[in-house]
Amino acid sequence: MSGSQLEASPTLLEQLTQASQVDRVAETLPIPVGTPSYLYVSVFILLDGVILNTYTHLTGGTHAVVRNPFHIALYLSILLATVGAKYMHDGHVDAMSVLVERGICDTEQADDYALSLRTKLLFYAVGLVGFFSYQVFVIGIDTVLQIQGIAGVAFTLVVLPGCYLPVAIDFVSEYTTLHILIPRWLRKQDVGLFFFDPQDMGGFQPIGSLLKNSYYFYTGGLLLYLVFYYGLFITPIEGSVANPPGAAEATMFTVLWLFGLLTISHSMYKIHKIMKSERETQLRTIEHEIHDIIDNPHDISKAEIADQDRLDNLEYRLGQIQATSEYPTTFTMWTQIGISVLLPQILQLSLQATV
């Protein structure tokens, strides 16, 4: 269905933004907000970082940012994940719409590649049940009230389930859709290549750029992880207190880094296999056609061309196919991806050695 724009299922944040009427509030503000879900997340960050933490500070506790100024990296990571999830959600809709316009699939088929809202809500429900079960049955309600206080309880009951958990689920869902579900779906659809693509990437340049840029968001999250745990020990600030990061933090970082490495490698490899397979299929087709119009094609001195016009057409098609890349990326893009992959782990090893 040429010219059709896909409509993917909404994100959890979009649903919560609508349910809480924040989207309507955004329309009444004197300044343009743009994406209402950004306002929704900003409200919760202000509630956590300004109101609840200030209340804790005034009632005998210590503000999280006062205790460790690099705690602000946590709030930045929430914002980054929010923007990243929105970018990936809109990006894969646009990229898959291009495939629809090329006739690769119709709109009825093209919405099967992504996680549905029902699945996201299921993850959300499981996350809530698991978290609150831990709070009630493992830690205990009395202990939660005694240790966390009113502000801590408000964070547990309002901020985390209302914002931080949905942000995490949205980011993971959209990242998984891009790097695992879309390549697998494309493989099942037996998609072709657009050999007349001016960028010589068979029409897959939008998907390649999307995969690369989504990994930038993932890398940004890893870097903020390092800032949060190691910032205070690289740039000591008088009066700030934090436990030095140990094996647990280093191990978790390595696990997250490996997950990112495996996912970007998986998605790029799967797209490469699709492009390579179609390219080779078309090359074999042309080879068979050449045999039909040339006698003794394997002996150039005795070869006889039966149809020169058809051969000229085949040579033009052959040139287009040979010029088409087997990867949805350029050399520059590969370089950028390589830097994004290596930089976080190099920094982590360097920082761990100094702590």
N, C-alpha and C positions, 0 to 999 in steps of 0.2 A: 504494500500500500504506500505508494510514493508520496512523499511529503508529510507523512504522519509523524506526529510527535508522541513518543511514548509517555505514559504516566505511571511512574513507579510508585509502589506503596510508600506512604509517608514514613518519616522517621519517628522514633518515640518522642523526641523533643518537639517535633511539629504537632504531634497529638496532644502532648501535655500543654504546649503553648496555647492551642485552641481551647482545650478543656478549662484552663485557668483564666481564659479571656485576656491573656496578655497581648495577643495579636490585636484585639480591639483597642486596648490601652495604647499600643504603639501607634495606632492610627490617629489618636487624639493628641499626641505629643507635638510641641511646636517645632521640633527638629526631626528630620527624616531618620527613621531607625533602620530602614532597609529590611533585614531579615528579623522578624519578630522573635524567633528562637534565640537570637543573640541577646536580646533584651531579657528574655526569660532567664538565661544562664547568668547574665550579669547581676540580676537581682539576687540570685542565690549566692553568688560570690560575695556580694556586698553584705548580705545577711551573715554569712560565715565569717568573712575577714574583718568586717567593721563592727557589726552589732554584737554578735555572739562572742567574739574574741575580746572585744572591748569590755563587755560585761564581765567576762572571766577575769580580765586584768583589774577591773575596779572592785572586784569582790575577793581579792586575795590571790588570784592566780596570775599567770603571765601570758600576755598576748603571744600567739604563735610566732608572729613576725619579730617581736621583741626578743623572744627566746632564740630564734634563728631567722635572721633577715632573709635568708635564702628560701624560707618557707613560701615566699611569694612565687617561687617556681611552680609550686603546686597549682596555684590559681592560674598561672600562665598556661600550664599544661591542660587545664580544663577548657580554657578558651581556645587553645590550639586544637584540641580534639573536637570541639564544637565546630569550628571553622572547617577543619579537615573532613569531618563526616558530611557536612553540607556540600563541600566541594566534590567529594567522591560520589555522593548521591546524585547531584545534578550532572556531574561529569559522565557517569556511566549511562545516564538517560540520554544525553546528547550523543555519546559515542555509538550507542546501540541504535539510536534513531538514524544515524548515517547508514548503518547496515540495512535498516528497513528500507530506506530510500533507494539503496542499491539493489533491492529486490532479493536480498539474501534470505530474509524471513519476513513474515507479516506481523502486525501488531499483536495478534492473538498468541503467536508463538514467542514473541520477544519479551514478554513479561514473566517467562518461566525461569529466567536465569538468576533472579535476585531473591533474597530472603523476603518472605511476606511479612506484613505487619503482625499477623497472628503468631508467626514464629518469634518475632522480636518481643512481643508481649509475653510469650511463654518463657523466654530467657529472662525477662524482667521479673516475672512472677517467681521463677526458680531462684533468682538472685535475692529477692526480698525474703523468701522463706528461709533460704540458707543463712542470710545475714542475721535476721531476727531470731532464728533458732539458736544461733551461736551466742547472741547477746543474752537470751533468756536462759537457755539450758546449760551453757558452758560457763559464761561469765557470771550470770545471775543478775536479776533486776536490782537487788540491794547494792551489789558491788558497782553496777553501772551508775546508779544514783550517787553513791558515795564518792567514787573516783572522778566521774565526768561532770557532775554537777548539773545544774539546769541548762547551761549552755551546751554541755556535751550531749545531754539527752535531746535537746532541740536539734542538734546536728544529726544525731542518730535517727530521729524520727521524721525530720523534715528535709534537711539539706541533702543528706546522702541518698535517700530513696527518691526524693523529688527532683534531683538534678544530677548529682555526680554519677550515680549508677546508670541512669538513662544515657548520659553522655558516653560513658564507657561502652555500653552495649551498642549504641549507634556507631561509634568509631570502629569497633571490632566487626560489626555486621557489614558495614560498607567496605571495610578493608578486605574482609573475607570474600565478599561478593566480587570485588575487582580481581583479586589475585588467585582465587580458587574456583569460584562458581562460574564466572564468565568464560575463562579459558576452557573449562570442561564442557560448558553448554555449546560453545562455538565448535568444539571438536565433534560433538554429536550431530550438529546441524550440517556438517560437510560443506562449510562455507567456501566460497571461491575468492579470487583476488581480482582487484581492479587494476589491470595491467596498464591502463592509460593514466594512472595516477601521476600527476606532475611531480610529486615528491618521491616517486619511485619506491613507495612502501606498500603498494597493493591496496591502498585505502585504509590501512591499519594505523596510520600515523596518530589519529586521535586517541586510539586505545593505548598505543605505546607511550604517548605523552602523559596520559592519565595514570598509567602504572608508575611511571617515573615520578610524577609530581606527588602521587599518593605516598610514595616511599619517602619523599622529602618530609611530609608531615610526620611519618613514623620516626624518621631520624631526628626531627625536632623534639619529639617526645623523649627519645633516648638521651638527648643532650640535656634536656630539662631534668631528667632523672639524675644525671651526674651533678648538675648544679645544686639540686635539692640535697643530695647526700654528701657531696664533697666540697661544696662551695665554702662552708665555714672553716674547713681545715686547710684550704688553699689561700683564702683571704680572711684571716682571723679578725673578728670584730669584738672589741672589748665589751664585756657584759653578756655576750651571747653564749649559750650553752647547748651542746648537742652531743649525743653519743657518736663516737667515731664509727664510720661504716666498716663492717667486717666481712666475713666470708658469705654471710647470707645475702647482703646487698650486692656483693660482687657476683655471686652465683645467679641471683635473679636477673641482674643486668645481662649477663652472658646468655641466659635462657631467652630473654626478650630479643637480644641482638640476633641470636641464631634463628629465632622464629621469623624475624624480618628478612634475614638473608635467605632462608628457605622459601619463603613466600614469593619474594621478588624473583628468585631463580626459577621457581615453579611456573609462575605466570609467563615470564619471558620465554622459557623453554617450550611451554605448551603452544604459545602463539607462533613461535618459530617453527614448530613441527607442522602446524596448520599451513603456514605460508610455504614452507619447503615442499610439503606434499603436493599442494596445488601447483606449484611452479614446476615440479618434476613431471606431474601428470600432463601439463600443457606442452612441455618439451617433448615428451614421448609421442603425443598426438601429432605434433609437427613433424617429428621424425618419420612417422608412419605415412603422413601425407607426402613427404618428400620422396619416399620409396614409390609412391603411386605415379609421380610425374617425371622421375628420372630413371632411366635405364642404367644399370651398373653404377649406382650411386657411391659405391665404395672404391671405385677406380676412377679417379678424376680425369685420367687421360682418355678413358673410353666412355665416360658418362654422357648420356644424350638427354637433353631437356625436351620433354614433350609439350610443356605448356609454360612459356617464359613469364607470362603475366601472372599466372598462379604462383610461380616460384618467387616472383618479386613480392607478391602479397605475403607469402610464407616468411620471406626474409624480414619483412617489416614487422610481422607479428613476433618472429623470433627475437628481433632486437628489443622489442618492448618487454618480452618475458625475461630476457637476459639482464635488462637494466633494472628489473624489479628486485628489491632486496628480499632476503629470507628472514629478516628481522624487522620488527616494528619500530626500530630506533636507528639513529645515525651514530657515527663514531663519537660525535660530541656528546650525545645523550648517554652513550655507554660510559664515557669518561666521567660524566656527572654522577651517574649511578654508582660507579666504582668508588668515587670519593665519598659519597653518602654511606656506602656500605662499610668502608674501612675506617673512616674518621671516628665514629663513636667508640669502637673497640680499642683503637690506638689511644684515644684520650683516657678511656677507663683504665687500661693497663698502666698508663703513665701516672694517673692520679692515685691508683691503688698502691703504687710503689712509693709514693711520697707521704702517705698517711701512716 
